[in-house]
Amino acid sequence: MDIAVIGSNMVDLISYVDRMPEQGETLAAPDFQMGCGGKGANQAVAASRLGSDVLMVTRVGNDIFAKNTIDNFAKNGIDTRFVLETESTSGVAPIFVDKDSNNSIIIVLGANEKLSPADIDAAADEIAACKLIVLQLEVPLETVYAAIEFGNAHDIPVLLNPAPAHPDLDIERVKSCTYFMPNETELALLTSKPVDTIEQIREAAQGLVDQGVKDVIVTMGSRGALWVNSTFTKEIPAVRVEAKDTTGAGDAFIGCFSHYLVKSGDVEKAMAMASKYAADSVTKLGTQSSYATAAEFVGAR
């Protein structure tokens, strides 16, 4: 097994709108799409579509969405042995995309809040056989901390995408991650520093490195990505495309980065490929539905 994704799944309920309604106003949306999402699931699907063997550790509810989510994992070649059903609703994410391709998202965590350190213990043998652990913050922090400790104990690199940014995240408990990967907004929330310019982003990321975080990789959307550690800084430019829907682009980046990191061990190459893959994803509508397979990605490049 290549990658263990320990984290969230959601059902995306995407409304394409000309503008957001005012308070008390009802608007007709020109289009709607329902799909599978959630940061953990998105990253798992992106990596799997590119050819990685992916284990998913997550929880779904006992509602109409659960079977569809499990079937979607299986259809995308993901190991579902630890996709666990829970006495709860499944996670859902109402998403609103405007005519300029900007998105606003509400998440209802549902069963994701039930994912526990005990679930990591139950999957311990399978996770220990993986080459990379990928985490996000749509599950309880104690579960995230337990996964980091598991990775450290078993000498497995850990990638933490601190999204959505959590005010109670304890940097002391996550600084042992190998890769810490926020976007610029999350970086600002976590560091209380401005991120209006690339230099400001670099300074904010350096502040995390100064606290003991090993490698900070900031995804910056149309500005590309920035890698900062204790010895150097490396900027990867964005690929210019005409965006139709930016939903899930950050997850596309992380899933692709994880795939190429495991395959090559080359961080810079993984970042460059991830930048191309994320750019390709925003040229299509939807979240996971916009993620290319390996064959499609090679063709797109």
N, C-alpha and C positions, 0 to 999 in steps of 0.2 A: 504494500500500500504506500502511496506517495504522500498524501496530504490528509490530515484529520481536521475537519472544520467543526468546531464546537461552538454552537451558537444558534441563531434565530432563523425562523421561517415566517413568512407572512403571506396572506392573500392580498395582492395588489388590486385595488379598485380605482382605476384611472379614469378621470374625467378630463377631457380636453376642452378648455374654455377660452372664450375671447377675452374675458377679464373675470376677476373674482367678484362675487356679488357683494353689495353693501349690506350692512346689518338690516335684517328684516326683508331683504329683497330675494326674489326667486328668479333665477336665470335658466334658460334652456341651454344645455351644453351641446355643441355640434357632434361630439363623438364620445364613446366610452369603450373601455377595454378592461377585462378582468384577466389577471394572470397570477402566476406564482412569484413571490418575492421574499423579502426579508434579507437583511445584509448577509447573514451566514449562508442562507440558501443561494443567494445570487453569486457569492464568491465561489461556492462549491460547484455550481453549474458552469460558471465560466471556466474554471480550472478543468473540470471533467470534459467539457466540450472540446478543449484543446488537447486532450489526451492523457491527463493525469488520472491515476486511480485515487478516488476520493471517498473517504469515510465521513458520514454526516452523523453528528451527535446532537440531537435536538428533540423538542417535544411539540406534538400537535394536539389539538383538542379532540373532543368526541362529538364533533358536529359534521355538517355536510362538506366542510372544506378539507377535512383530514385526509380522506382517501385520495382526493385529487392531488394533494400535496405529496403524499407518499408515492403515488403513481408517477408524478412528475419527476421526483428524484430518481426512481427506477428507470424511467424513460431516458433520462440523461446519464445513465450509467453509474449512478452513485450508490454506494453500499448503504442500504437502509436498515440494517440490523438494529441500529440504535436510534432510529426515529420512533420515539416512544409516545403512545397515546395516553392522554391525560384527561381527568375529569375536569374539563374547562372548555372555554371557547378557544378556537384557534386564533393565532395572531392575525390581525388585519391591518391594512395600510390604505386608507383613502388618500389618493394622490390627485392633485390638480395641476395640469400643465397648460400654461397660457400660450398665446399665439407667438410669443418670442422664445418659446421652448424652455422658459423658466418653470420650475416646479415647486409646489408647496406640499408637504407631506404630514399627515397625522398618523401616528402608530398606536394601535391598541395591542399590547403585548400578549395578552391572553395566556396560552399554555407556555409561552417562552419564559414567563416568570417562574415556572415550576422546574426549569432545568437546574439541577443541583450538583454539588460535588459528588454525591453518591452515584450520579449517572456517569460521571467520569470514571469512578472506580469500577462500575459495571462493565465499561468498555476498555478497561486498562490494557489488556493484552493486545487488543487491536490498535489502540492509539500508540502504544509503545513500539509497534512495528512500523510506524509512519516516519517520514523524513522531515515533516514540517507540521506544526500545529498553527491553525489560523483562528483568531478570536475577534469578536466585536463586543459592543456594550448593550445589546438588546436582550441580554439575559442577566440574571443577578450578578452583582460584582463578586460575591463570594465564589461563585462558580468560575468566573474569569480568573480570580486569584488562584484557585485550586488548579486550574488548567496550566497556568504559568508555572506553578510549583511542580506539577507533574512533568512538564517539559524539561525544566531544569534538572529534576531528579533523574530523568532518563536520557539526558544529553541530547534533547531534540530541540532544534531552533523553534522559537515561538514568534509569530507575527501578530501584533495587536493593532487592530483598527479601532481607535477609541471613538466609536461612533454609535449612536449619537453621543456627543460630549456629555460626560456625567460630572456634576459638581463635586461629588464625593469620591471620585477616583483618587486613589492613594498612589502617588508617583513612586513612593518607596516600595510598594508591593508590585509594581509593574515594570520598574526600571531594568529588571533582569531579562526582559524580552529582548530578543535579538533585533527585531524590527518593530518600530513604533510608527504607525502610518496614519496620521490625521490629515484631513483637508485643512485649508487655511482658516476656515471658520472655526473648526474644532480646535485648531491650534490656538486661536485667539481666546476662546472660552477657557481652555485649559491653563493658559499662561497669563491671562489678563494683559496681554500686550497687543499693540496694533499690528495689523498684517496688510496694510494698504499697498505696500511696495514689496518687491522681492527681497530687498535688503532688510526690511522689517521682519519678513517671514524668516529670513536667515537668522536674525538676532533672536527671535522667539524660539526657534528650533534649537539654537545654540544654548539657550537657557535650560532646555530639557537635557541636553547633553551634559551641561555643567552639573546637573542634578544626578547624573549617573546613567542616563538612558544611552544605550550603545549606538544605535543607528536610528536617526529620525528621517523619515521620508515623507515629505509633505506633498500631497496632490493639490494642484492649484488650478484645475480646470483648463481654461484656454491659455493659461500662462505656463503650463507644463507641470513638471515635478522637480522637487529639490531634495537632495540627499545631503544630510549634515551628520558628521560624527566628530570625534575628538581630533582627527588629523586633517580632514579636508572637507570641502563642500563641492558638490557636483550638481549642475543644473541640466535637466533633460527638457528640451523644448517640446511644446505641444505640436500635434499634427493638425493643420488647418483644414477644417471641413465645414460644410453647411449643416448646422445642427437642426434636427427635427424634434428630438426629445432627449433631454440630458438625464432623465431618470435612470439611476443605476449605473451611471458611468464610473463613479468611484469604485463600486464593487467589481465592475468589469476590469478596472485597472488592477485591483488587488488579486482577483482570481487569476488573471493572466500573469502578473508578477510572480505569484506563488508557483504557477506551472513552470515558468522558465527558470526560476531560481532553483527549484528541485532538479530540473533536467540539466542545467548547466553550471550551477553554483556561481554564476556571474551576475552580480547585483546590477551593474550598469546595463548590461544587455537585457536583463529582466525588466528594468525600468523603461528602456527604449521600446521594447515589444509591448509592454503594458500601455504605454502612451498611444501607440498605434491602435491597439485593440480597443481602448476606451473611446478613441476618436471614431473608430468604425461603428461602435455601438450607438453613438448619438445621431447617426445618420438614419436610424430606423426607429420606429415607434415601439413603446413598451420597454420592459425591463429585461427579464431573461430572454424574451422573444427577440431581443436585439443583439444577443451574444452570438458571435460567429463560431462555427465549428473550426477545427484545424484546417480543413480543406478550403472552407469559405474564407478564412483569414488569410491564408497564403494567396488566394485569388484576389482578395481585396487589396493586398499590398502590391 
